[in-house]
Amino acid sequence: MSRRDDYLDALLKRLGATYYQTLHGDATASDVARAVEAIADHSRSDSGTPASGRPAPAAGGLPAGYSAGQRRVRDVMTANVLTVSPHSSCKHTARLLHDHRISAVPVLDPHGRVTGLVSEADLLPKHDRHPQHLARILSRQDAKADARTAGGIMTAPAITIGSDVPVGAAARLMHRQHLKCLPVVDADGKLTGIVSRHDLLKIFLRPDEQIASDVAGVLAAVLLLEPTSVEITVRDGVVTLAGTLADPGQVRAAIKLAGDVEGVMAVASTFTSHEAETWTRPPG
């Protein structure tokens, strides 16, 4: 084998291994997509066109704009963020929350790093001050009630997230921690944006037609399925796959890959050669 053949053989083995992992739930559509893209990139750089003689499709054959089910926090976050300093007054902080209709505001140190977060909940103790209850004076709630600055009432350390984190992971973190928003930081802890529940819900507002197009594109690109072999219908974000596939592994992979498409709420299959399988997006 030539060096080129050795390299291409290694790429194909990588694709095969990733495909196998997908069948067993250990890889996502994005993992397979990266393997496909590596092969397509090598083909383009070597000859300008793939072996078929046709121009290589963009992104390794994936549909234009398709995110392989791994849209990142940076894609949905708000970059222009209102902030306060630890020395900002509680009244100024409350005014920001009220006037801009936001649920929380990050507290930054002089270097732009997030030191805490002031939410509506942090301000509520000021409505519940009871000096006569001396046993509670040293409690955190009373300390917040008596604080005069954002630094005194903030929740610290703040729970933050990186901009490269998948949207699904951000949603799970917010769900587990009962958060309405997350400051987005870089490797140095400096604020780069903020992501809210509202931002994360945007991915579920994609039109059914666009979802169907992306599902068809990823099944064709990753599993090499002919457009006529699978019938795809989408209603209110629920994808139904129908058709005949000889390989049970392809059925499982098709369901997994379709479920990774942005905006998909659930996937059901009614393939004629197999017992119907259903995938449902987990909570969060």
C-alpha positions as CSV (number, residue, x, y, z in Angstrom):
1,M,0.0,0.0,0.0
2,S,1.0,3.6,-0.6
3,R,1.2,6.1,2.2
4,R,-2.0,7.6,0.8
5,D,-3.8,4.2,0.9
6,D,-2.5,3.5,4.4
7,Y,-3.9,6.8,5.6
8,L,-7.2,6.4,3.9
9,D,-7.5,2.9,5.3
10,A,-6.9,4.3,8.8
11,L,-9.6,6.9,8.2
12,L,-12.1,4.2,7.1
13,K,-11.3,2.1,10.2
14,R,-12.0,5.1,12.3
15,L,-15.4,5.6,10.6
16,G,-16.2,1.9,11.1
17,A,-15.2,2.0,14.8
18,T,-17.3,5.2,15.4
19,Y,-20.3,3.7,13.6
20,Y,-20.0,0.6,15.8
21,Q,-19.9,2.8,18.9
22,T,-23.0,4.6,17.7
23,L,-24.9,1.4,17.4
24,H,-24.1,0.7,21.1
25,G,-24.9,4.1,22.3
26,D,-21.3,5.1,23.0
27,A,-21.0,7.8,20.2
28,T,-23.2,10.5,18.9
29,A,-24.0,11.8,15.4
30,S,-21.3,14.4,15.8
31,D,-18.7,11.7,16.4
32,V,-19.7,9.9,13.2
33,A,-19.9,13.2,11.4
34,R,-16.3,14.2,12.3
35,A,-15.1,10.8,11.0
36,V,-17.0,11.4,7.7
37,E,-15.7,14.9,7.4
38,A,-12.1,13.7,7.9
39,I,-12.5,11.3,5.0
40,A,-14.2,14.0,2.8
41,D,-11.5,16.5,3.7
42,H,-8.8,14.1,2.8
43,S,-10.5,13.3,-0.5
44,R,-10.9,17.0,-1.4
45,S,-7.3,17.9,-0.5
46,D,-5.9,15.0,-2.5
47,S,-7.8,15.4,-5.8
48,G,-10.3,18.2,-5.4
49,T,-13.1,15.8,-6.0
50,P,-14.2,12.5,-4.4
51,A,-13.7,9.1,-6.2
52,S,-17.1,9.5,-7.9
53,G,-15.9,12.5,-9.8
54,R,-18.6,14.7,-8.3
55,P,-17.8,17.7,-6.2
56,A,-17.5,16.8,-2.6
57,P,-20.5,17.8,-0.5
58,A,-20.1,20.4,2.2
59,A,-19.3,19.2,5.7
60,G,-18.7,15.6,4.6
61,G,-22.1,15.2,3.0
62,L,-24.1,16.5,6.0
63,P,-26.9,19.0,5.2
64,A,-25.9,22.7,5.2
65,G,-26.2,24.2,8.6
66,Y,-26.6,20.8,10.3
67,S,-25.0,20.7,13.7
68,A,-24.8,17.0,14.2
69,G,-27.0,17.3,17.3
70,Q,-24.2,19.1,19.1
71,R,-25.1,22.8,19.1
72,R,-22.9,24.5,21.6
73,V,-23.7,27.1,24.3
74,R,-21.9,29.8,22.2
75,D,-24.6,29.3,19.5
76,V,-27.5,30.2,21.7
77,M,-26.0,32.4,24.5
78,T,-26.5,36.2,24.8
79,A,-23.1,37.9,24.4
80,N,-24.0,41.4,25.6
81,V,-24.5,40.8,29.3
82,L,-25.5,43.3,32.0
83,T,-23.2,43.0,35.0
84,V,-22.6,44.5,38.4
85,S,-19.5,44.8,40.6
86,P,-19.3,43.5,44.2
87,H,-19.6,47.2,45.3
88,S,-22.8,47.9,43.3
89,S,-25.7,48.8,45.6
90,C,-28.6,46.4,46.1
91,K,-31.0,49.0,44.8
92,H,-29.0,49.4,41.6
93,T,-28.9,45.6,41.1
94,A,-32.6,45.3,41.7
95,R,-33.3,48.1,39.3
96,L,-31.3,46.2,36.6
97,L,-33.3,43.0,37.1
98,H,-36.6,44.9,37.0
99,D,-36.0,47.3,34.2
100,H,-34.5,44.7,31.8
101,R,-36.8,41.9,32.9
102,I,-33.9,39.5,33.6
103,S,-33.8,36.9,36.4
104,A,-30.1,37.3,37.4
105,V,-27.0,39.4,36.9
106,P,-23.4,38.2,37.1
107,V,-21.0,39.9,39.6
108,L,-17.6,40.6,38.1
109,D,-14.3,41.4,39.7
110,P,-12.0,44.2,38.2
111,H,-10.5,41.6,35.8
112,G,-13.9,40.6,34.3
113,R,-14.0,37.2,36.2
114,V,-17.3,36.0,37.6
115,T,-17.2,36.0,41.3
116,G,-20.9,35.4,41.9
117,L,-24.5,35.8,40.7
118,V,-27.3,37.9,42.0
119,S,-30.8,36.5,41.3
120,E,-34.3,37.6,42.2
121,A,-34.1,34.9,44.9
122,D,-31.1,36.6,46.5
123,L,-33.0,39.8,46.9
124,L,-36.1,38.3,48.4
125,P,-34.7,38.0,52.0
126,K,-34.9,41.8,52.2
127,H,-38.7,41.3,52.3
128,D,-38.3,38.9,55.2
129,R,-36.3,40.6,57.9
130,H,-37.3,39.7,61.4
131,P,-34.8,41.3,63.9
132,Q,-36.7,39.9,66.8
133,H,-35.6,36.4,65.9
134,L,-32.1,36.7,67.3
135,A,-31.3,33.1,66.7
136,R,-31.4,33.8,63.0
137,I,-29.1,36.9,63.0
138,L,-26.0,35.0,62.0
139,S,-27.8,32.9,59.3
140,R,-27.0,33.4,55.6
141,Q,-30.5,34.7,55.0
142,D,-30.2,37.4,57.6
143,A,-26.8,38.3,56.3
144,K,-28.3,38.9,52.9
145,A,-31.2,40.8,54.3
146,D,-28.8,43.2,56.0
147,A,-26.4,43.5,53.0
148,R,-26.1,46.7,51.1
149,T,-24.1,45.6,48.1
150,A,-24.2,43.0,45.3
151,G,-21.2,41.3,46.9
152,G,-23.1,40.9,50.1
153,I,-26.2,39.3,48.6
154,M,-24.7,37.3,45.7
155,T,-24.6,33.6,45.5
156,A,-21.0,32.5,45.4
157,P,-19.2,30.8,43.9
158,A,-21.4,31.1,40.8
159,I,-22.1,28.0,38.8
160,T,-20.7,28.7,35.3
161,I,-20.3,26.9,32.0
162,G,-18.0,27.0,29.0
163,S,-19.1,28.2,25.6
164,D,-18.0,24.9,23.9
165,V,-20.3,22.8,26.1
166,P,-23.2,21.1,24.2
167,V,-26.6,22.7,24.7
168,G,-28.0,19.5,26.1
169,A,-25.4,19.4,28.8
170,A,-26.2,23.0,29.7
171,A,-29.9,22.1,29.9
172,R,-29.2,19.2,32.2
173,L,-27.0,21.3,34.5
174,M,-29.7,24.0,34.8
175,H,-32.3,21.4,35.5
176,R,-30.3,19.6,38.2
177,Q,-29.3,22.8,39.9
178,H,-32.7,24.5,39.5
179,L,-31.1,27.5,37.7
180,K,-32.7,30.0,35.4
181,C,-29.5,31.1,33.7
182,L,-25.8,30.3,33.6
183,P,-22.9,32.7,33.1
184,V,-20.7,31.6,30.2
185,V,-16.9,31.9,30.9
186,D,-13.6,31.3,29.1
187,A,-10.7,29.2,30.5
188,D,-9.7,32.1,32.7
189,G,-13.1,32.5,34.3
190,K,-13.8,35.7,32.4
191,L,-17.4,36.3,31.4
192,T,-18.2,35.8,27.6
193,G,-22.0,35.6,27.7
194,I,-25.0,34.2,29.6
195,V,-27.4,31.4,28.6
196,S,-31.0,31.2,29.9
197,R,-33.8,28.7,29.8
198,H,-35.3,30.8,27.1
199,D,-32.2,30.5,25.0
200,L,-32.1,26.7,25.4
201,L,-35.8,26.4,24.3
202,K,-35.0,28.0,20.9
203,I,-33.7,24.7,19.5
204,F,-37.2,23.2,19.9
205,L,-38.8,26.0,17.8
206,R,-37.4,24.8,14.5
207,P,-40.0,24.1,11.7
208,D,-40.9,20.5,11.2
209,E,-39.9,20.7,7.5
210,Q,-36.4,21.8,8.5
211,I,-36.0,19.0,11.0
212,A,-37.2,16.4,8.4
213,S,-34.6,17.8,5.9
214,D,-31.8,17.5,8.4
215,V,-32.9,13.9,9.4
216,A,-32.9,12.9,5.8
217,G,-29.5,14.5,5.2
218,V,-27.7,12.8,8.2
219,L,-29.2,9.4,7.4
220,A,-27.9,9.7,3.8
221,A,-24.5,11.0,4.8
222,V,-23.7,8.8,7.8
223,L,-25.6,5.5,7.0
224,L,-25.5,5.9,3.2
225,L,-29.2,5.2,3.0
226,E,-31.0,5.9,-0.2
227,P,-33.7,8.6,0.0
228,T,-36.4,6.1,-1.0
229,S,-35.5,3.5,1.7
230,V,-36.8,5.5,4.6
231,E,-40.0,7.6,4.9
232,I,-39.6,10.5,7.3
233,T,-42.5,12.5,8.7
234,V,-42.2,15.1,11.4
235,R,-45.1,16.6,13.5
236,D,-44.6,18.9,16.4
237,G,-41.0,17.8,16.6
238,V,-41.8,14.1,16.8
239,V,-40.0,12.2,14.0
240,T,-41.5,9.0,12.6
241,L,-39.2,6.7,10.5
242,A,-40.8,4.1,8.2
243,G,-39.4,1.7,5.6
244,T,-37.5,-1.5,5.3
245,L,-33.9,-1.9,6.5
246,A,-32.2,-5.3,6.4
247,D,-29.7,-4.6,9.2
248,P,-31.1,-4.3,12.7
249,G,-28.0,-2.2,13.5
250,Q,-29.0,0.3,10.9
251,V,-32.4,0.7,12.6
252,R,-30.9,1.5,15.9
253,A,-28.4,3.8,14.4
254,A,-31.0,5.6,12.4
255,I,-33.1,6.2,15.5
256,K,-30.1,7.5,17.4
257,L,-28.9,9.8,14.7
258,A,-32.4,11.2,14.0
259,G,-32.8,11.8,17.8
260,D,-29.6,13.9,17.8
261,V,-31.0,16.4,15.3
262,E,-31.8,19.8,16.8
263,G,-35.4,20.3,17.7
264,V,-36.3,16.6,17.8
265,M,-38.6,15.8,20.7
266,A,-38.9,12.0,20.1
267,V,-38.3,9.4,17.4
268,A,-40.5,6.5,16.6
269,S,-39.8,3.9,13.9
270,T,-42.2,1.5,12.2
271,F,-39.8,-0.4,10.0
272,T,-41.6,-3.3,8.4
273,S,-38.8,-5.8,9.0
274,H,-38.4,-5.2,12.7
275,E,-40.4,-4.7,15.8
276,A,-41.1,-0.9,16.3
277,E,-38.5,0.9,18.3
278,T,-39.0,4.2,20.1
279,W,-36.5,6.8,21.3
280,T,-37.6,9.5,23.6
281,R,-35.6,12.6,24.6
282,P,-34.6,12.2,28.3
283,P,-35.8,14.9,30.7
284,G,-33.6,18.0,30.8
